[in-house]
């Protein structure tokens, strides 16, 4: 028996309130282990959730509350269905967002060349703008320690909010993506990828974020509309033949290695196979044909530069062109021109930023008479790193890649098939996965030139002159993981040999944050370290996540599980929509229109905020609406008060007794249908439909049934016993129906009259409700009685009478069959309406009409 099962009943308070119940029950749930995972259960009885670890680099916002509430309703429902729920929480604390936050908070920058200073202490945070503009250089290890300190503080704030929201997480399973367990799993998986040939190094054109000074992957790109201009340049072909080229990047002219046109473009057929001279520099470049050249774009001729965009990379690779790199990793033009480019005109560009070099080169073109007309302003999409604020460049670097089907048709087909094996909610989201996988143009770039991340676990032997042997990396023993090659020597070497000829150097890079996050099922499941746990939770049941990271988190997790285990990492995936502001625009931190949740939780209560979140279905966007939160507060309050009233009638002592009167059995028959609807909805991950069904019934239960039955329930005899039995079954059932969405108020009410936790109670079944019905139950009877009572209420309201005013005579008109049914509940209608006499007048009207005489 669990601690929760031993919890005594609290009794009905004199003045129940929602105030303070979050603190009370959050503490009790933790103390009593209400949501603890029972690892003794077999896999068939486990429901495992691969929870998305939120990025710890700022504040949680209503989008987080929205999606995590959805997941929590699933966890609570499955727990009540008798499954032991594996529901961990993680913090995604490594990577660029954390580094940038540490830089801004402490006014520092990482300089890997500096030695570690154990005595160094950071300045009081946050620092002022002057310190941010002139940051203090610190060693890599000092910088990593700062990042760790910052994330530890942020994680405490995040956990407090999640606990306040009522997430039924087992907090003993919490992990971080920079913690020792995650580092070991990430490095182990990488080394196995390397051993199988799935991970490899290559010197290649790389998308490069100048601001962060790191490579980025295809999945991390986004297009942003930016102003630009077309410049028309005059190239000179054989015998003075002109070839005019439109370009938005004239500063890349010294990097030009070819001109291309479409093979079917007759305008330039005479040029294909010849060469042309570049303006200003006079470099001879070949003219080639390629189907990617668009005859309708610009003049139909494009210059190929190494590298201006991804199309340049394709042309360079497929046409086997020369390489002339002019932009360095700092975003400035290199100090020396590439081979074959004259130094004199290039000297004016050396060391300039891209924007400055563009202005300078446009001036040189104009002076030489090789700029045709004026630049034509345009707005066009420019590629950015999703977290960056400067346009990406393409530079040639040595990087680590992981095969993902981008260059392997067979692997691509296998990963597409994996997507077909998944159960998608909503189903149309599968097409986004297929579109992404089908459109991959290269393998997954997994190395990053940053510091706060999982180190790439390899070293390189140095030859006799100190040059590294990248083709034969040195790797650690698996038992030594995690390792930091920048601070530990490889097996067979000592630290004195670092950087020395004949010695070794460490790989300086860290792994992409997705290279670790893609292993969350393995990290939380104890892969290779806890085989018993791993067998009970993997593959997992559910991956809940945002739709915008299908291409990153979802796909990358599928890739890793497919390569390592030969199967999917989970069975079902549920995608959340976006939160919209009042102008129907997506809320995001970058737009500055986010709403943080803590004040709303404190003002309205967690159940009210969860009610708003549960109003949005998976995959559907939801507008942030404080009015809907207030509706949730009213629902929770009504549940509190209606429960107190029902229990005050003696319902607590009538549980499991039969309901015998027609109105009582009618109410329970309708409730049985609600249970079936809600159960089916939760099984299909449609928490909204489940909530709507339960809420619609609850208001009818309060407004009609309780009003109709309360006089009888106050009395004695079989009728009163039936009413109290029906109230008990209805209350017990409805508390459990609402429990996944409104955990606090349902737990509070449950504690008044039941033992244990409502969240450990079994989910209601139609059998359970039907068993309380003695005889037949017709849901139409409750609606008929409610209609009759409603007409009496309207009559009183129209005459501005109290609802307690007596009605000397009421006449019920309608079809005979309807009045026969009304007769079954007439006593309850008369009592609720304060009707002295209710006369039936059959077949006078086509539908029920109740006429009151005062």
TAQUIJO-V936496 format. One record per backbone hydrogen bond with DSSP energy under -0.5 kcal/mol. NH is the residue of the N-H (numbers start at 0). CO is the residue of the C=O. If there is no record, write none. Layout:
nh = (NH,NH)
co = (CO,CO)
This chain:
nh = (3,5,5,6,6,9,10,10,20,23,24,25,26,27,28,29,30,31,32,32,33,35,38,40,44,45,46,47,48,49,50,53,53,55,56,61,63,64,65,66,67,68,69,70,71,72,73,74,75,76,77,78,79,80,81,82,83,84,85,85,86,87,90,91,92,94,98,99,100,101,102,103,104,105,106,107,108,110,113,117,119,125,126,131,132,133,134,135,137,142,143,144,145,146,147,148,149,150,151,152,153,154,155,156,157,158,159,160,161,162,163,164,165,166,168,169,170,172,173,174,176,178,182,183,184,185,186,187,188,189,190,191,192,193,194,195,196,197,198,199,201,203,203,205,207,208,209,212,213,215,219,220,221,223,225,227,229,230,231,232,232,233,234,234,235,236,236,239,240,242,244,245,246,251,252,254,255,256,257,258,259,260,264,265,267,268,270,271,272,273,275,276,277,280,281,284,285,286,287,287,289,292,294,296,297,299,301,303,304,305,306,307,312,313,314,315,316,317,318,320,327,330,332,333,340,341,345,346,347,347,348,349,350,351,353,356,357,358,359,360,361,362,363,364,365,366,367,368,369,370,371,371,372,375,376,377,379,381,383,384,385,387,391,392,393,394,394,396,396,398,398,400,401,402,411,412,413,414,415,416,417,418,419,420,420,421,422,423,424,428,429,430,431,432,433,434,435,436,437,438,438,439,443,444,445,445,446,447,449,452,454,455,457,458,459,461,462,465,468,469,471,473,475,479,480,486,487,492,496,497,498,499,501,502,503,504,506,509,510,511,514,515,515,516,517,518,519,522,523,524,525,525,526,528,529,533,534,535,535,536,537,539,540,541,542,544,546,548,549,552,553,554,555,556,557,558,559,560,561,562,563,564,565,565,566,570,571,572,573,574,575,576,579,580,583,586,591,591,592,600,601,602,603,604,604,608,609,610,611,612,613,614,614,615,616,618,619,621,623,624,627,628,629,630,631,632,633,634,635,636,637,638,639,640,641,642,643,644,645,646,647,648,648,649,650,652,653,654,656,658,664,665,666,667,668,669,670,671,672,673,674,675,676,677,678,679,680,681,682,683,684,685,686,689,690,691,692,693,694,695,696,697,698,699,700,701,702,703,704,705,706,707,708,709,712,713,714,714,720,721,722,723,724,725,726,727,728,729,730,731,732,733,734,735,736,737,738,739,740,741,742,745,746,747,748,749,750,751,751,752,752,753,755,759,760,760,762,768,769,770,771,771,772,773,773,774,778,780,781,781,782,783,784,785,786,787,788,789,790,791,792,793,794,795,796,797,798,799,800,804,806,807,808,809,810,811,812,812,813,818,819,820,821,822,823,823,824,824,825,828,829,830,831,832,833,833,834,835,835,836,838,838,840,842,843,848,850,850,852)
co = (31,1,2,2,3,750,750,751,17,19,20,21,22,23,24,25,26,27,28,29,28,32,36,37,41,42,83,45,85,541,48,51,89,91,54,594,60,60,61,62,63,64,65,66,67,68,69,70,71,72,73,74,75,76,78,77,44,82,46,83,84,48,174,53,90,451,94,95,96,97,98,99,100,101,102,102,135,137,110,115,116,104,104,127,128,129,131,106,108,138,139,140,141,142,143,144,145,146,147,148,149,150,151,152,153,154,155,156,157,158,159,160,161,161,166,86,168,169,170,88,90,175,178,179,180,181,182,183,184,185,186,187,188,189,190,191,193,192,192,400,398,201,396,394,392,213,207,208,208,206,216,217,383,381,379,377,375,246,371,230,244,369,232,242,276,234,240,236,237,234,232,300,230,248,249,251,252,303,303,285,301,287,261,263,264,265,267,267,286,270,284,235,282,278,277,275,256,273,258,285,260,289,292,293,295,296,259,257,302,254,304,304,308,309,310,311,312,313,314,315,331,327,351,325,337,339,341,342,343,344,345,345,332,348,330,352,353,354,355,356,357,358,359,360,361,362,363,365,364,364,231,369,370,229,374,227,225,223,221,389,219,384,382,207,306,205,392,203,394,201,396,199,443,197,407,408,409,410,411,412,413,414,415,416,417,417,570,421,572,425,426,427,428,428,429,430,431,432,433,434,435,436,401,442,399,443,399,509,447,450,452,508,455,473,504,502,466,462,460,467,468,458,456,476,477,483,483,489,493,494,503,496,462,499,496,459,457,447,453,445,511,511,512,512,513,515,516,518,519,520,521,522,521,525,525,529,530,531,532,532,533,568,47,47,571,573,575,545,546,548,548,549,551,552,553,554,555,556,557,558,559,560,560,561,560,539,540,422,542,424,544,619,621,584,580,578,587,588,587,596,597,598,599,599,600,604,605,606,607,608,609,610,611,612,614,574,616,577,579,622,624,624,625,626,627,628,629,630,631,632,633,634,635,636,637,638,639,640,641,642,643,644,645,646,645,649,650,651,653,771,660,661,662,663,664,665,666,667,668,669,670,671,672,673,674,675,676,677,678,679,681,680,684,685,686,687,688,689,690,691,692,693,694,695,696,697,698,699,699,700,701,703,704,705,708,709,710,711,716,717,718,719,720,721,722,723,724,725,726,727,728,729,730,731,732,733,734,735,737,737,740,741,742,743,744,745,746,747,748,748,749,749,6,756,756,757,79,764,765,766,767,768,769,658,771,772,776,777,777,778,778,779,780,781,782,783,784,785,786,787,788,789,790,791,792,793,794,796,795,801,833,805,852,836,850,838,810,848,840,814,815,816,817,818,819,820,820,821,822,824,825,826,827,828,829,830,829,806,833,806,809,836,811,813,840,812,810,848,808)
